């Protein structure tokens, strides 16, 4: 299983599935990350956290802990 945390800078991936549940999953979905959406990894902070992503035409910063819950293909 490949998660968003494993994606390298410059790659574009599609969301296959969201793991986890409750308020955390709801927050991720509210940010526009849903099944089938393409995500481009723009850059990663020097210490590896957070990641900067392009999703649905806007920029989003996401912690690695949250990125681990997003399965991509």
Gaussian input, Z-matrix of N, CA and C with variables (Angstrom, degrees):
# hf/3-21g

backbone

0 1
 N
 C     1     B1
 C     2     B2     1     A1
 N     3     B3     2     A2     1     D1
 C     4     B4     3     A3     2     D2
 C     5     B5     4     A4     3     D3
 N     6     B6     5     A5     4     D4
 C     7     B7     6     A6     5     D5
 C     8     B8     7     A7     6     D6
 N     9     B9     8     A8     7     D7
 C    10    B10     9     A9     8     D8
 C    11    B11    10    A10     9     D9
 N    12    B12    11    A11    10    D10
 C    13    B13    12    A12    11    D11
 C    14    B14    13    A13    12    D12
 N    15    B15    14    A14    13    D13
 C    16    B16    15    A15    14    D14
 C    17    B17    16    A16    15    D15
 N    18    B18    17    A17    16    D16
 C    19    B19    18    A18    17    D17
 C    20    B20    19    A19    18    D18
 N    21    B21    20    A20    19    D19
 C    22    B22    21    A21    20    D20
 C    23    B23    22    A22    21    D21
 N    24    B24    23    A23    22    D22
 C    25    B25    24    A24    23    D23
 C    26    B26    25    A25    24    D24
 N    27    B27    26    A26    25    D25
 C    28    B28    27    A27    26    D26
 C    29    B29    28    A28    27    D27
 N    30    B30    29    A29    28    D28
 C    31    B31    30    A30    29    D29
 C    32    B32    31    A31    30    D30
 N    33    B33    32    A32    31    D31
 C    34    B34    33    A33    32    D32
 C    35    B35    34    A34    33    D33
 N    36    B36    35    A35    34    D34
 C    37    B37    36    A36    35    D35
 C    38    B38    37    A37    36    D36
 N    39    B39    38    A38    37    D37
 C    40    B40    39    A39    38    D38
 C    41    B41    40    A40    39    D39
 N    42    B42    41    A41    40    D40
 C    43    B43    42    A42    41    D41
 C    44    B44    43    A43    42    D42
 N    45    B45    44    A44    43    D43
 C    46    B46    45    A45    44    D44
 C    47    B47    46    A46    45    D45
 N    48    B48    47    A47    46    D46
 C    49    B49    48    A48    47    D47
 C    50    B50    49    A49    48    D48
 N    51    B51    50    A50    49    D49
 C    52    B52    51    A51    50    D50
 C    53    B53    52    A52    51    D51
 N    54    B54    53    A53    52    D52
 C    55    B55    54    A54    53    D53
 C    56    B56    55    A55    54    D54
 N    57    B57    56    A56    55    D55
 C    58    B58    57    A57    56    D56
 C    59    B59    58    A58    57    D57
 N    60    B60    59    A59    58    D58
 C    61    B61    60    A60    59    D59
 C    62    B62    61    A61    60    D60
 N    63    B63    62    A62    61    D61
 C    64    B64    63    A63    62    D62
 C    65    B65    64    A64    63    D63
 N    66    B66    65    A65    64    D64
 C    67    B67    66    A66    65    D65
 C    68    B68    67    A67    66    D66
 N    69    B69    68    A68    67    D67
 C    70    B70    69    A69    68    D68
 C    71    B71    70    A70    69    D69
 N    72    B72    71    A71    70    D70
 C    73    B73    72    A72    71    D71
 C    74    B74    73    A73    72    D72
 N    75    B75    74    A74    73    D73
 C    76    B76    75    A75    74    D74
 C    77    B77    76    A76    75    D75
 N    78    B78    77    A77    76    D76
 C    79    B79    78    A78    77    D77
 C    80    B80    79    A79    78    D78
 N    81    B81    80    A80    79    D79
 C    82    B82    81    A81    80    D80
 C    83    B83    82    A82    81    D81
 N    84    B84    83    A83    82    D82
 C    85    B85    84    A84    83    D83
 C    86    B86    85    A85    84    D84
 N    87    B87    86    A86    85    D85
 C    88    B88    87    A87    86    D86
 C    89    B89    88    A88    87    D87
 N    90    B90    89    A89    88    D88
 C    91    B91    90    A90    89    D89
 C    92    B92    91    A91    90    D90
 N    93    B93    92    A92    91    D91
 C    94    B94    93    A93    92    D92
 C    95    B95    94    A94    93    D93
 N    96    B96    95    A95    94    D94
 C    97    B97    96    A96    95    D95
 C    98    B98    97    A97    96    D96
 N    99    B99    98    A98    97    D97
 C   100   B100    99    A99    98    D98
 C   101   B101   100   A100    99    D99
 N   102   B102   101   A101   100   D100
 C   103   B103   102   A102   101   D101
 C   104   B104   103   A103   102   D102
 N   105   B105   104   A104   103   D103
 C   106   B106   105   A105   104   D104
 C   107   B107   106   A106   105   D105
 N   108   B108   107   A107   106   D106
 C   109   B109   108   A108   107   D107
 C   110   B110   109   A109   108   D108
 N   111   B111   110   A110   109   D109
 C   112   B112   111   A111   110   D110
 C   113   B113   112   A112   111   D111
 N   114   B114   113   A113   112   D112
 C   115   B115   114   A114   113   D113
 C   116   B116   115   A115   114   D114
 N   117   B117   116   A116   115   D115
 C   118   B118   117   A117   116   D116
 C   119   B119   118   A118   117   D117
 N   120   B120   119   A119   118   D118
 C   121   B121   120   A120   119   D119
 C   122   B122   121   A121   120   D120
 N   123   B123   122   A122   121   D121
 C   124   B124   123   A123   122   D122
 C   125   B125   124   A124   123   D123
 N   126   B126   125   A125   124   D124
 C   127   B127   126   A126   125   D125
 C   128   B128   127   A127   126   D126
 N   129   B129   128   A128   127   D127
 C   130   B130   129   A129   128   D128
 C   131   B131   130   A130   129   D129
 N   132   B132   131   A131   130   D130
 C   133   B133   132   A132   131   D131
 C   134   B134   133   A133   132   D132
 N   135   B135   134   A134   133   D133
 C   136   B136   135   A135   134   D134
 C   137   B137   136   A136   135   D135
 N   138   B138   137   A137   136   D136
 C   139   B139   138   A138   137   D137
 C   140   B140   139   A139   138   D138
 N   141   B141   140   A140   139   D139
 C   142   B142   141   A141   140   D140
 C   143   B143   142   A142   141   D141
 N   144   B144   143   A143   142   D142
 C   145   B145   144   A144   143   D143
 C   146   B146   145   A145   144   D144
 N   147   B147   146   A146   145   D145
 C   148   B148   147   A147   146   D146
 C   149   B149   148   A148   147   D147
 N   150   B150   149   A149   148   D148
 C   151   B151   150   A150   149   D149
 C   152   B152   151   A151   150   D150
 N   153   B153   152   A152   151   D151
 C   154   B154   153   A153   152   D152
 C   155   B155   154   A154   153   D153
 N   156   B156   155   A155   154   D154
 C   157   B157   156   A156   155   D155
 C   158   B158   157   A157   156   D156
 N   159   B159   158   A158   157   D157
 C   160   B160   159   A159   158   D158
 C   161   B161   160   A160   159   D159
 N   162   B162   161   A161   160   D160
 C   163   B163   162   A162   161   D161
 C   164   B164   163   A163   162   D162
 N   165   B165   164   A164   163   D163
 C   166   B166   165   A165   164   D164
 C   167   B167   166   A166   165   D165
 N   168   B168   167   A167   166   D166
 C   169   B169   168   A168   167   D167
 C   170   B170   169   A169   168   D168
 N   171   B171   170   A170   169   D169
 C   172   B172   171   A171   170   D170
 C   173   B173   172   A172   171   D171
 N   174   B174   173   A173   172   D172
 C   175   B175   174   A174   173   D173
 C   176   B176   175   A175   174   D174
 N   177   B177   176   A176   175   D175
 C   178   B178   177   A177   176   D176
 C   179   B179   178   A178   177   D177
 N   180   B180   179   A179   178   D178
 C   181   B181   180   A180   179   D179
 C   182   B182   181   A181   180   D180
 N   183   B183   182   A182   181   D181
 C   184   B184   183   A183   182   D182
 C   185   B185   184   A184   183   D183
 N   186   B186   185   A185   184   D184
 C   187   B187   186   A186   185   D185
 C   188   B188   187   A187   186   D186
 N   189   B189   188   A188   187   D187
 C   190   B190   189   A189   188   D188
 C   191   B191   190   A190   189   D189
 N   192   B192   191   A191   190   D190
 C   193   B193   192   A192   191   D191
 C   194   B194   193   A193   192   D192
 N   195   B195   194   A194   193   D193
 C   196   B196   195   A195   194   D194
 C   197   B197   196   A196   195   D195
 N   198   B198   197   A197   196   D196
 C   199   B199   198   A198   197   D197
 C   200   B200   199   A199   198   D198
 N   201   B201   200   A200   199   D199
 C   202   B202   201   A201   200   D200
 C   203   B203   202   A202   201   D201
 N   204   B204   203   A203   202   D202
 C   205   B205   204   A204   203   D203
 C   206   B206   205   A205   204   D204
 N   207   B207   206   A206   205   D205
 C   208   B208   207   A207   206   D206
 C   209   B209   208   A208   207   D207
 N   210   B210   209   A209   208   D208
 C   211   B211   210   A210   209   D209
 C   212   B212   211   A211   210   D210
 N   213   B213   212   A212   211   D211
 C   214   B214   213   A213   212   D212
 C   215   B215   214   A214   213   D213
 N   216   B216   215   A215   214   D214
 C   217   B217   216   A216   215   D215
 C   218   B218   217   A217   216   D216

   B1=1.4450
   B2=1.5327
   B3=1.3254
   B4=1.4634
   B5=1.5287
   B6=1.3353
   B7=1.4567
   B8=1.5209
   B9=1.3119
   B10=1.4648
   B11=1.5296
   B12=1.3199
   B13=1.4676
   B14=1.5356
   B15=1.3401
   B16=1.4692
   B17=1.5332
   B18=1.3173
   B19=1.4665
   B20=1.5253
   B21=1.3339
   B22=1.4683
   B23=1.5278
   B24=1.3165
   B25=1.4642
   B26=1.5234
   B27=1.3278
   B28=1.4614
   B29=1.5113
   B30=1.3157
   B31=1.4657
   B32=1.5271
   B33=1.3176
   B34=1.4559
   B35=1.5217
   B36=1.3164
   B37=1.4723
   B38=1.5215
   B39=1.3321
   B40=1.4598
   B41=1.5247
   B42=1.3131
   B43=1.4581
   B44=1.5290
   B45=1.3415
   B46=1.4615
   B47=1.5269
   B48=1.3417
   B49=1.4590
   B50=1.5218
   B51=1.3256
   B52=1.4571
   B53=1.5182
   B54=1.3257
   B55=1.4636
   B56=1.5201
   B57=1.3199
   B58=1.4629
   B59=1.5105
   B60=1.3204
   B61=1.4508
   B62=1.5013
   B63=1.3075
   B64=1.4489
   B65=1.5075
   B66=1.3367
   B67=1.4672
   B68=1.5325
   B69=1.3267
   B70=1.4743
   B71=1.5291
   B72=1.3193
   B73=1.4690
   B74=1.5282
   B75=1.3155
   B76=1.4637
   B77=1.5248
   B78=1.3455
   B79=1.4668
   B80=1.5237
   B81=1.3378
   B82=1.4678
   B83=1.5298
   B84=1.3213
   B85=1.4667
   B86=1.5355
   B87=1.3242
   B88=1.4613
   B89=1.5281
   B90=1.3294
   B91=1.4741
   B92=1.5283
   B93=1.3256
   B94=1.4616
   B95=1.5146
   B96=1.3268
   B97=1.4609
   B98=1.5202
   B99=1.3364
   B100=1.4623
   B101=1.5219
   B102=1.3191
   B103=1.4697
   B104=1.5288
   B105=1.3364
   B106=1.4532
   B107=1.5241
   B108=1.3176
   B109=1.4728
   B110=1.5246
   B111=1.3467
   B112=1.4537
   B113=1.5266
   B114=1.3372
   B115=1.4601
   B116=1.5254
   B117=1.3286
   B118=1.4610
   B119=1.5203
   B120=1.3357
   B121=1.4654
   B122=1.5284
   B123=1.3344
   B124=1.4677
   B125=1.5071
   B126=1.3117
   B127=1.4654
   B128=1.5205
   B129=1.3369
   B130=1.4608
   B131=1.5250
   B132=1.3177
   B133=1.4713
   B134=1.5307
   B135=1.3253
   B136=1.4726
   B137=1.5299
   B138=1.3006
   B139=1.4693
   B140=1.5290
   B141=1.3399
   B142=1.4563
   B143=1.5145
   B144=1.3168
   B145=1.4588
   B146=1.5193
   B147=1.3051
   B148=1.4610
   B149=1.5308
   B150=1.3339
   B151=1.4603
   B152=1.5285
   B153=1.3312
   B154=1.4608
   B155=1.5223
   B156=1.3311
   B157=1.4556
   B158=1.5213
   B159=1.3303
   B160=1.4629
   B161=1.5186
   B162=1.3375
   B163=1.4583
   B164=1.5190
   B165=1.3173
   B166=1.4762
   B167=1.5340
   B168=1.3262
   B169=1.4560
   B170=1.5243
   B171=1.3130
   B172=1.4612
   B173=1.5161
   B174=1.3445
   B175=1.4592
   B176=1.5124
   B177=1.3102
   B178=1.4589
   B179=1.5211
   B180=1.3197
   B181=1.4607
   B182=1.5194
   B183=1.3276
   B184=1.4620
   B185=1.5211
   B186=1.3180
   B187=1.4614
   B188=1.5283
   B189=1.3347
   B190=1.4701
   B191=1.5278
   B192=1.3467
   B193=1.4655
   B194=1.5220
   B195=1.3440
   B196=1.4691
   B197=1.5356
   B198=1.3222
   B199=1.4677
   B200=1.5294
   B201=1.3159
   B202=1.4635
   B203=1.5143
   B204=1.3109
   B205=1.4674
   B206=1.5257
   B207=1.3396
   B208=1.4589
   B209=1.5275
   B210=1.3218
   B211=1.4644
   B212=1.5178
   B213=1.3499
   B214=1.4711
   B215=1.5261
   B216=1.3467
   B217=1.4767
   B218=1.5184
   A1=109.36
   A2=116.22
   A3=121.66
   A4=108.31
   A5=115.78
   A6=119.72
   A7=110.10
   A8=115.82
   A9=121.13
   A10=111.09
   A11=116.90
   A12=121.64
   A13=111.63
   A14=117.54
   A15=123.13
   A16=113.64
   A17=117.72
   A18=121.62
   A19=110.22
   A20=115.42
   A21=121.45
   A22=111.07
   A23=116.13
   A24=122.29
   A25=109.39
   A26=116.80
   A27=121.87
   A28=114.10
   A29=117.83
   A30=121.09
   A31=111.00
   A32=115.00
   A33=122.03
   A34=107.68
   A35=116.35
   A36=121.52
   A37=109.37
   A38=115.58
   A39=121.29
   A40=108.85
   A41=116.78
   A42=121.63
   A43=108.80
   A44=116.05
   A45=121.15
   A46=110.92
   A47=115.85
   A48=119.60
   A49=110.03
   A50=116.27
   A51=121.72
   A52=108.80
   A53=116.72
   A54=121.77
   A55=108.54
   A56=115.50
   A57=119.19
   A58=110.13
   A59=115.14
   A60=117.73
   A61=111.40
   A62=114.46
   A63=120.53
   A64=113.95
   A65=116.46
   A66=120.93
   A67=114.29
   A68=117.45
   A69=119.70
   A70=110.11
   A71=116.88
   A72=121.17
   A73=110.14
   A74=117.31
   A75=122.32
   A76=110.32
   A77=117.43
   A78=121.59
   A79=110.98
   A80=116.47
   A81=120.73
   A82=110.13
   A83=116.65
   A84=120.10
   A85=111.01
   A86=117.43
   A87=120.92
   A88=111.90
   A89=117.27
   A90=121.53
   A91=111.18
   A92=117.91
   A93=121.20
   A94=113.85
   A95=117.29
   A96=120.35
   A97=108.10
   A98=114.89
   A99=121.44
   A100=108.71
   A101=117.09
   A102=122.36
   A103=110.74
   A104=115.31
   A105=121.60
   A106=115.45
   A107=118.00
   A108=121.44
   A109=110.09
   A110=115.73
   A111=119.98
   A112=109.91
   A113=115.29
   A114=122.14
   A115=108.71
   A116=116.41
   A117=122.40
   A118=107.81
   A119=116.48
   A120=121.09
   A121=107.90
   A122=115.70
   A123=121.98
   A124=112.69
   A125=116.90
   A126=119.98
   A127=109.70
   A128=113.70
   A129=120.99
   A130=106.69
   A131=116.68
   A132=121.21
   A133=110.22
   A134=117.75
   A135=121.61
   A136=114.31
   A137=117.99
   A138=120.09
   A139=112.15
   A140=116.52
   A141=121.00
   A142=115.58
   A143=118.18
   A144=119.98
   A145=109.16
   A146=122.98
   A147=128.64
   A148=112.56
   A149=114.86
   A150=122.65
   A151=106.84
   A152=116.44
   A153=119.77
   A154=108.20
   A155=116.11
   A156=122.44
   A157=111.26
   A158=116.08
   A159=121.97
   A160=106.41
   A161=115.67
   A162=122.33
   A163=108.28
   A164=117.35
   A165=122.13
   A166=112.57
   A167=116.95
   A168=120.68
   A169=115.66
   A170=118.28
   A171=119.61
   A172=110.47
   A173=115.86
   A174=121.38
   A175=110.06
   A176=115.71
   A177=121.96
   A178=109.40
   A179=116.94
   A180=121.31
   A181=107.51
   A182=115.77
   A183=120.97
   A184=109.64
   A185=117.27
   A186=121.33
   A187=109.91
   A188=115.79
   A189=121.00
   A190=111.34
   A191=117.41
   A192=120.56
   A193=111.08
   A194=116.61
   A195=120.81
   A196=110.19
   A197=117.28
   A198=121.40
   A199=110.68
   A200=117.45
   A201=121.01
   A202=112.60
   A203=117.79
   A204=122.30
   A205=112.46
   A206=117.30
   A207=121.46
   A208=109.60
   A209=116.07
   A210=121.34
   A211=108.39
   A212=116.30
   A213=120.56
   A214=110.53
   A215=113.76
   A216=119.09
   A217=109.02
   D1=125.24
   D2=179.25
   D3=-101.57
   D4=129.10
   D5=178.76
   D6=-109.46
   D7=169.03
   D8=179.80
   D9=-60.64
   D10=-27.89
   D11=178.89
   D12=-62.37
   D13=-29.04
   D14=-176.69
   D15=-85.20
   D16=-9.72
   D17=-175.65
   D18=-75.90
   D19=138.15
   D20=-178.86
   D21=-86.18
   D22=159.44
   D23=177.64
   D24=-60.61
   D25=134.75
   D26=179.20
   D27=94.46
   D28=-7.60
   D29=-179.72
   D30=-91.73
   D31=149.82
   D32=174.00
   D33=-116.18
   D34=131.09
   D35=-179.30
   D36=-132.13
   D37=163.77
   D38=176.61
   D39=-110.87
   D40=141.39
   D41=179.17
   D42=-72.52
   D43=125.64
   D44=178.99
   D45=-96.88
   D46=-37.96
   D47=-174.86
   D48=-166.06
   D49=149.90
   D50=174.69
   D51=-107.12
   D52=130.55
   D53=177.50
   D54=-101.48
   D55=174.16
   D56=-178.99
   D57=84.26
   D58=-174.19
   D59=-179.12
   D60=-162.80
   D61=-177.19
   D62=176.87
   D63=67.64
   D64=-148.26
   D65=-174.30
   D66=-64.18
   D67=-28.69
   D68=-179.17
   D69=-68.44
   D70=-46.38
   D71=178.49
   D72=-62.62
   D73=-41.63
   D74=178.97
   D75=-61.35
   D76=-41.66
   D77=179.91
   D78=-63.95
   D79=-41.70
   D80=178.30
   D81=-62.77
   D82=-43.25
   D83=178.99
   D84=-66.33
   D85=-36.61
   D86=178.36
   D87=-65.08
   D88=-25.25
   D89=177.83
   D90=-78.68
   D91=-2.98
   D92=177.67
   D93=98.37
   D94=5.68
   D95=179.62
   D96=-93.05
   D97=100.52
   D98=179.65
   D99=-131.14
   D100=169.81
   D101=-177.34
   D102=-56.45
   D103=131.87
   D104=176.88
   D105=92.09
   D106=-12.51
   D107=-178.39
   D108=-74.30
   D109=139.17
   D110=176.91
   D111=-86.99
   D112=137.98
   D113=179.85
   D114=-125.48
   D115=128.56
   D116=176.34
   D117=-106.50
   D118=126.14
   D119=179.33
   D120=-86.49
   D121=108.10
   D122=-177.24
   D123=-77.92
   D124=-51.77
   D125=177.99
   D126=-162.43
   D127=166.61
   D128=178.59
   D129=-126.94
   D130=138.33
   D131=-179.41
   D132=-59.70
   D133=154.96
   D134=-176.98
   D135=-52.70
   D136=-36.61
   D137=179.26
   D138=-92.01
   D139=7.70
   D140=174.65
   D141=91.98
   D142=-5.75
   D143=-177.79
   D144=-143.61
   D145=125.97
   D146=4.40
   D147=-91.23
   D148=-179.30
   D149=175.27
   D150=-102.42
   D151=146.41
   D152=175.27
   D153=-108.34
   D154=124.36
   D155=-173.05
   D156=-122.06
   D157=155.89
   D158=168.18
   D159=-109.26
   D160=119.55
   D161=-179.23
   D162=-133.46
   D163=124.45
   D164=176.61
   D165=52.64
   D166=35.59
   D167=175.37
   D168=84.82
   D169=7.19
   D170=175.66
   D171=-131.12
   D172=164.11
   D173=-179.26
   D174=-94.13
   D175=140.50
   D176=-176.53
   D177=-139.88
   D178=133.71
   D179=173.37
   D180=-101.55
   D181=133.75
   D182=-175.11
   D183=-136.31
   D184=133.96
   D185=177.51
   D186=-70.57
   D187=151.66
   D188=179.64
   D189=-61.02
   D190=-34.54
   D191=179.08
   D192=-61.00
   D193=-38.02
   D194=177.51
   D195=-75.78
   D196=-36.71
   D197=-179.27
   D198=-64.21
   D199=-28.03
   D200=179.22
   D201=-66.38
   D202=-21.64
   D203=-178.60
   D204=-86.11
   D205=-4.29
   D206=-176.93
   D207=-105.88
   D208=108.79
   D209=178.74
   D210=-83.80
   D211=132.16
   D212=-176.64
   D213=-125.11
   D214=163.59
   D215=176.89
   D216=-132.00

